[in-house]
Amino acid sequence: MSKKILDLTLELYEGIQTWHIHPKVGMIDYHQWWLNKDRYKLPCQGFSTKLLSFTDHTGTHVDAQKHFFPEGDSIEKLPLDRMMGEALFLDVSFRDLNGPVTSNHLREGLKKSGERIKPDDILIVRAWPLEWGIEGFNESRGLTDDAVDWVIENNFKMIGTDLAGIDDGEDWTRPVHYKLLSKKTPIVENLINLDKIQQSRFEFIALPLRIKGATGSPIRAIALLD
């Protein structure tokens, strides 16, 4: 492969908590090799497995329509072609971290990128210039109502960000989730390593688990860079 793979996925481990109202990730031994090894013959020394416990919005994840719409599509119905393709990368981490991301920030990010929006573009937004999960991260404000209108007007087929929540937490109408998911536009949150991207376009792949009835799913998000 001539492309460089950059992992944009938060590592999950015992005790990590990606949102304060969600439980911490649980990980315990279910089978251990030394308990069942006597059933097998060498060179097999038995097997081990882990029992995992976490919500469907843990770590780097994608929201299904059902996350905000009780009768909406659950994650197994999400078309996979919405989760892969050419991504337009906008860096708006220059914003005031005490304020939300506005449509003007997105326009300025587009201008700085020197790009034009193409049909079927995925939009990846870097809005957090600091380390993931540090104090203030979960409180960082997301996109405003006018910002999501700009996203919709430009027909992006998916949007991803390095924020914990894509909405402005001070707007309890949650316009970003509501407007995008009403159009079945996938939303990805908690991307990492966006600071390592030095190009305005790249191939993006982020596939959810096929969990019937789930309102979202952890994903393995990668960028294929030149």
C-alpha positions in Angstrom: 0.0 0.0 0.0 1.4 3.4 -1.0 -0.7 5.3 1.5 0.3 5.9 5.1 -2.3 4.7 7.6 -3.0 7.1 10.5 -5.1 5.7 13.3 -7.7 8.3 14.4 -9.2 6.0 17.0 -9.2 6.4 20.8 -7.7 3.3 22.6 -10.2 1.6 24.9 -9.0 0.1 28.2 -10.3 -0.9 31.6 -11.7 2.2 33.3 -11.7 4.7 30.5 -14.7 7.0 30.5 -15.4 9.0 27.3 -18.5 10.9 28.6 -19.3 11.6 32.3 -22.9 10.2 32.1 -21.7 6.9 30.6 -20.2 4.1 32.6 -16.5 3.4 32.5 -15.3 0.6 30.2 -15.3 -2.8 32.0 -12.9 -5.6 31.0 -12.6 -8.8 32.9 -11.2 -12.3 32.2 -13.9 -14.7 31.0 -11.8 -17.6 30.0 -8.1 -18.0 30.9 -5.7 -20.3 29.1 -4.5 -21.9 32.4 -8.0 -23.0 33.3 -8.7 -24.9 30.1 -5.2 -25.9 28.8 -5.6 -29.5 29.9 -8.3 -30.1 27.3 -5.8 -29.4 24.5 -2.7 -31.0 23.1 0.6 -29.2 22.6 1.5 -26.9 21.0 -2.0 -25.5 21.9 -1.9 -24.2 25.5 -5.5 -23.3 25.8 -7.3 -20.0 25.0 -8.2 -16.7 26.8 -11.2 -14.3 26.2 -12.3 -11.1 27.8 -15.8 -10.0 28.9 -16.4 -6.4 27.8 -18.9 -3.8 29.1 -19.5 -0.4 27.6 -22.2 1.7 25.9 -22.7 1.9 22.2 -21.3 5.5 22.3 -17.9 4.7 23.9 -14.6 6.0 22.6 -14.4 7.0 19.0 -17.9 6.2 17.8 -20.7 6.9 15.3 -24.2 7.9 16.1 -27.1 6.2 14.5 -30.4 8.0 13.8 -32.0 6.1 16.7 -29.7 7.9 19.1 -32.1 10.9 18.9 -35.1 9.5 17.1 -36.9 6.7 19.0 -38.3 5.3 15.8 -35.2 6.0 13.7 -32.8 3.6 12.1 -30.4 1.7 14.3 -26.8 1.2 13.6 -27.0 -2.0 11.6 -29.0 -0.2 9.0 -26.3 2.5 8.4 -25.1 2.3 4.8 -21.4 1.6 4.9 -20.7 3.8 1.9 -21.5 6.8 4.2 -18.6 5.8 6.4 -15.8 5.7 3.8 -14.6 8.0 1.1 -12.8 11.2 0.4 -12.6 13.5 3.4 -12.3 17.3 3.4 -10.2 18.3 6.5 -11.0 21.7 8.1 -8.9 22.9 11.0 -10.8 25.3 13.2 -8.7 24.8 16.3 -7.8 28.5 16.1 -11.2 29.3 17.6 -11.7 30.6 21.1 -12.0 27.4 23.2 -14.5 29.2 25.5 -16.9 29.5 22.6 -18.6 27.2 20.1 -17.7 26.5 16.5 -19.7 28.8 14.2 -20.3 28.8 10.4 -17.8 31.6 10.1 -15.1 29.3 11.6 -16.0 26.6 9.1 -15.8 29.0 6.2 -12.5 30.3 7.4 -11.2 26.8 7.8 -12.3 26.1 4.2 -10.6 29.2 3.0 -7.4 28.2 4.7 -7.5 24.7 3.2 -7.6 26.1 -0.3 -10.1 23.5 -1.3 -13.6 23.4 -2.8 -16.4 21.1 -1.5 -17.0 18.1 -3.8 -20.1 15.9 -4.1 -20.0 13.0 -1.5 -17.4 14.7 0.6 -16.9 13.6 4.2 -16.3 16.5 6.5 -13.6 16.0 9.3 -13.3 19.0 11.7 -10.4 19.6 14.0 -11.8 21.8 16.8 -9.7 20.8 19.9 -6.0 21.8 19.8 -5.1 20.1 23.2 -4.7 16.6 24.5 -7.8 14.4 24.5 -9.6 14.0 27.8 -7.8 16.7 29.8 -9.7 19.1 32.1 -12.2 21.1 30.0 -12.4 18.6 27.1 -15.9 17.3 27.9 -17.1 20.9 28.4 -15.7 22.2 25.1 -18.5 23.6 23.1 -19.4 22.1 19.7 -21.1 23.4 16.6 -23.8 26.1 16.6 -27.1 26.0 14.8 -25.8 28.1 11.9 -22.7 25.8 11.7 -24.8 22.7 11.2 -26.9 24.6 8.6 -23.7 25.2 6.7 -22.8 21.5 6.8 -26.2 20.5 5.5 -26.2 23.2 2.8 -23.0 21.8 1.5 -24.3 18.2 1.4 -21.6 16.4 3.3 -22.4 12.7 3.6 -20.8 12.3 7.0 -19.2 14.5 9.6 -16.6 13.7 12.2 -14.8 15.7 14.9 -12.3 15.4 17.7 -14.8 16.8 20.2 -16.6 14.7 22.8 -19.9 16.2 21.7 -20.6 17.8 18.4 -23.4 20.0 19.7 -22.9 23.3 21.6 -23.6 22.0 25.1 -25.3 25.2 26.0 -28.0 24.7 23.4 -30.4 22.1 24.8 -32.3 21.8 21.5 -29.3 19.8 20.2 -29.6 21.2 16.7 -26.5 19.4 15.3 -27.6 15.9 16.3 -31.3 16.6 15.5 -30.8 18.1 12.0 -28.1 15.8 10.8 -29.7 12.6 12.1 -33.0 13.6 10.7 -31.3 13.3 7.3 -29.5 10.1 8.3 -26.2 11.8 8.2 -23.7 9.9 10.4 -22.0 11.8 13.2 -18.5 10.7 14.5 -17.2 12.0 17.8 -13.9 11.6 19.7 -11.5 11.3 16.8 -7.9 11.7 17.8 -4.5 12.5 16.0 -6.1 15.1 13.8 -3.1 17.3 14.7 -0.9 14.9 12.7 -2.8 15.5 9.4 -1.0 18.0 7.2 -3.1 17.7 4.1 -6.5 19.0 3.3 -7.9 15.8 1.7 -7.5 12.2 2.5 -9.3 8.8 2.3 -11.3 8.1 5.5 -12.6 4.8 6.7 -14.6 4.2 9.9 -16.8 1.1 10.1 -19.3 0.5 12.9 -20.1 -2.9 14.5 -23.2 -4.6 13.1 -25.3 -4.5 16.3 -29.0 -4.9 15.8 -31.0 -2.2 17.5 -28.0 -0.2 18.7 -28.1 3.6 18.8 -24.5 3.9 17.8 -21.2 1.9 17.7 -17.5 2.2 18.5 -15.6 2.4 15.2 -12.0 2.0 14.0 -11.4 5.2 12.2 -8.4 5.6 9.9 -7.0 8.2 7.5 -5.1 7.1 4.4 -2.5 9.8 3.8 -0.2 10.6 1.0 
